[in-house]
Structure formats: structure tokens, C-alpha cells
Amino acid sequence: MNYNWNWRIFWEASPDGVGTYMDTLLSGLVWTLATALIAWVMALILGAVIGTIRTMPNKIAVRLANGYVELFRNIPLLVQMFLWYFVMPELVPASVGNWLKSLPNAPFVTAVLCLGFFTSSRVAVQVSAGINSLPRGQKLAGTALGLTLPQTYRYVLLPMAFRIIVPPMTSEFLNIIKNSAVALTIGLMELTARARSMQEFSFQVFEAFTAATIIYILVNVVVVFLMRWIEKRVAVPGFISSATGGGGH
């Protein structure tokens, strides 16, 4: 059977009421970026806190932080997405569960929470690795200057650690954009879900997913160049060099 190619399909009206099929894909891109960006902010905040705790002298706090990392890092993302969407509302009080189920954007909220917690465990590992890679003398110097332990982390260790881990953070940012596609399983109409709906309406499967692939590539290229620019701006001689930093992506 010969496939009927139709690259003009993108400018035809879509039955979903969004506009053309191109408008459908762009609407999915907006949901993808919104989900990824909000989840990334959440992951950075939680990851920085948990990663910092993993390097502190309090053994109980370290064990709790390590348990957090192992919990969210070792459960497959798809399973976590289902747990957050189908199981979590049943575990909380009935009034809270009913409120969660009735949210107009429940799939979006669920996807943000799931991706945020999942990615925060990976960010935490990168943050703790960045802190541990610093010379031990930096922490001792902060203490010698009269800084408290929290001040030493805030003004000495964390600023340096974040400069070191920009390349792996780029990979995590790219991952969270791609991982957002898993949210289609709970009904979020992000880019991949929109491509699937386009394919189901028009039967132009190759055109739909070719366009989605190109959009993902363009977004990722923009992210890589942005992060490389940030890396060069915050580079510290002796810790990050442009020659090695670019290869980290």
C-alpha cells in the first residue's frame, strides 16, 4: 500500500477547534514548555536543598536526603506519573482528593509535580557531586573567616558548585523537556499528544511526528546554546574551561 504524503496538512483546519494542524502542534509546544519550565524551577529548588543536605555532617539528615534521592530516582517515571495521578488523590483526605480530581488542569498540575520531584532527585546528585568536587580548603577557609556553616554553603560552596555543574544541568534540562511527553498518558495535551491527535484525525502519521521531532530538536538546540552562553558567563578559571565545558553537553 502506497502512503499518501501531504505536507500541506499543517495548514488545513483541525477538528479539535484549535485552528490549523500547525496551531494544534504549537498549542502542544506551549504546554510542553510550561510543564518543563515550572517543573524545572521546582526541581532546582528541591534538588539544591537535598543535594546540599547530602554533603552536611549530620548523618541522620544525610540518610534522609539519600533516601529521598533513591526513592524518586529508582522508580520509573511512567509509574510515578500514574501514582501521582491515580493513587495520590485516594491517599489524601477525601475532601482534598475530590478537589484534586476536580481541578480543570489536573493533568498539568500532576505532570509538574511528578517531573519536579523526579528531576529534583537527579539535580540533588549533581549538586552534591559539585560540592564534593571542590577543594576541602574552601570550606575550611569559610569557617576560618568566621562564617557559619549555612553561610559557608551560601557564599562559598554553592556559588562555585553551581558553576561546575552547568554542563550536567544542561542534560537534565533537556531531559525534563523530553520527559514531559510521558504526561500524555494522563491526558495532558502536550506536543507528543497533539502530534498523536493530528495523526488520528488526518491519518498523516509521518507528517505529524516529523513535525513534532523537528520542534523538539529546535527547542533542544536553543537550550544547548543558551546553557553554553551561561556556562561561559559564569566560568571560573581553573574550574571550568570553554574547551572542556562544551564537550560536557
WOQUI-V309542 format. One line per field, one symbol per residue. burial: b if it has 24 or more other ideal C-beta (glycine too) atoms within 12 Angstrom, else e. Layout:
burial=???
This chain:
burial=eeeeeeeebbeeebeeeeeebbebbbbbbbbbbbbbbbbbebbbebbbbbbbbbbbeeeeeeeebbebbeebbeeebeebbebbbeebbeeeeeeeeeebeeeeebbbbbbbbbbbbbbbbbbbbbbbbbbeebeeebbeebeeeeeeeeebbeebbbebbbbbbbbbbbbbbbbbbbbbbbbbbbbbbbbbbbbbbbbebbebeebbbebbeebbeebbeebbeebbeebeebbeeebbeeeebeebb
